[in-house]
Amino acid sequence: MLKSFLFFFAVALLAIACLPMQGRSPQQPPPPPASMPAPAPALAPPQTATTAPTAAVKNPVKPTAQSQAKAKALYQIDCAMCHGDNGNGKTDIATSMELTLDDWTDPKTLAGREDWELFNVIRVGKDKMPPESSGRATDNEVWNLIIYLRTFSKSQPPAAAPAQ
């Protein structure tokens, strides 16, 4: 009787041990627990090209001390790491990414660039430069940022005339 009970117990134990394996191949991972939340769907990058002017548009903002202070803060947060605190483009990040950035301290650099062109580059991005989404800066803040960028060359002494 004891042998029959042990045999029945061994068969039942073996059947219970094999139940979870039923219907799964060894390579198939176990199903996730029911309480685990589903991963959030990836968000599409914001569409900013629609806010960028496609033709010559005059900078619509009039700078104030407050708007320029905000533009300077925006520059320090989002731009200075690559373009430099003074806008010369000579930073460790630019060097490590093998970028040659414009030197905004040179008056000739921005002389031929219209504000709307700079607005487009900031909003849409260029090469390795990511776009400044409207969620991070309003259009007026970007226009003020452009006015702030143009002050970099004004703070530099004029270039000496070449010796003849």
N, C-alpha and C positions, 0 to 999 in steps of 0.2 A: 504494500500500500504506500509506504514511504517512497519507494522508487518511482511509482506512478505519479505521485504528487510532485516529486523533484523534476521528473521528465516534463510534466505538464507546465510547471513553473518556468523551466528553462525555455520551452517553446514559446510561452507567452512573453517572456522577457525578450527573446530574440525578435518576435513579431513587433513588439513595441519599439524596439531600437531601430528597426527597419522602416517604420511608418514615415518618419520625416523625410527619408531619402526618396520615397516613392514619387515619381513624376518629375524629378529634377535630374539634370545631367551633372556630373561633377564640376564642370566649368561654369555652370550657371550660379551667379551670386544669390545669396538668400534675399528674399523680398525685404524692402525697408520696413521698419516698424510703422505701425499705423499712426502713432503719435508724432512722427517726424514731419515737420512742415515741408511742403514742396518748395524747391528753390524759386526765388523770384525771377521772373523773366528779365532778360537783358533789355535795358532801355536803349532805344535808338538815340543817337546823338541829336541834339536839338537842331532844327533847321534854321540856320542863321543867314543863309544866302539871300533869303527873301527880304531881309531888312537892309542889306547892303545896296547902296545906290549903284546903278549900272551906267550912269552917265554923270557928267560934271554937275555936282551939287555943291553949293556954297555951305561952309560950316555954319549951321544955324544957331549955335550957342554963343552967348556973350560971356566971357570968363569973369568969374568973381573970385574973391579970395577964398571963399568957402568951396567953390567948385574946383578950383585948382588944388586946394589942399586934399580934396577927395581924389582928384586925378593922380596926385603924387602918391597917395596911399595905395591906390589901385596899381600904379606902376610898380611900387615896391613889392607888392604881393604877387602880381602876375607876370611882370616883365623883367624886373631887375636881375633875376637869377641867371638869365641868358644874356640880356642886353647890357648889363652892368648898371651900377647905381647912377653913373653919370651918362649912360647911353653910348659909351664908346664901343660896346660889343666885344670887349676883351675880358672874358670870364673863363673860369675853369670849365664850366659846363659847355660853353661854346667850343672850347679847345678839345675837350674830351669827345664831343660829338662831331668833331672835324667840321665845324661851321665857320664860315666867314661872314660875320654880321656887319651891317652898315655902321659906320661911326657917326652917330648923330651929333657929336660935338663939332664936327666939321660942317660949316655953313653950306658947303656945296652939296652935301649928301641929300638934304631934303629940299634944296632950292627948286629942283625941277619936279617935285612930287606934289600933287594937289591933295588937299585934305580928304576928298572923297575917295581917292586911291588908297590912302593910308587907312581910311575907315574900312574899305573892302578887305585889305590885308588883315586887319585886326579881327574883323567879324568872320571872315571865311577861312583865314589861315593861309599859310604859304609854306611849301616844302615841309620841313619838320616842325614848323611853328603851328601849334594848335589854334583853332578859332577861339575867340572870346565870346562865349555864348551870351545871349540876352539875359539868361538867368544869373550871370555873374556881374554883368554891367549893362546898364541901360544904354540906349543910343546916345542920350545926352552925355553920359559919363564917358563914352568912347570919344565923342567929339571933343570933350574937355581934355581927355588924355592926349589927343593929337595936338592941341594947343600947348599942353605941358611938354610933349616931346620936342616941339619946336623951340622951347626955351633952352634946351641943352646947348645948342650952338651959340646962343646969345650970351651965355655965361663964359664963353671962351674968349681969350684975347684974339684980336684979328691976326690972321696969318701975316708974317713978315713978307714984304715984297722980295722976290728973288733978286739976288745981287747980280749986277751986270758988269 
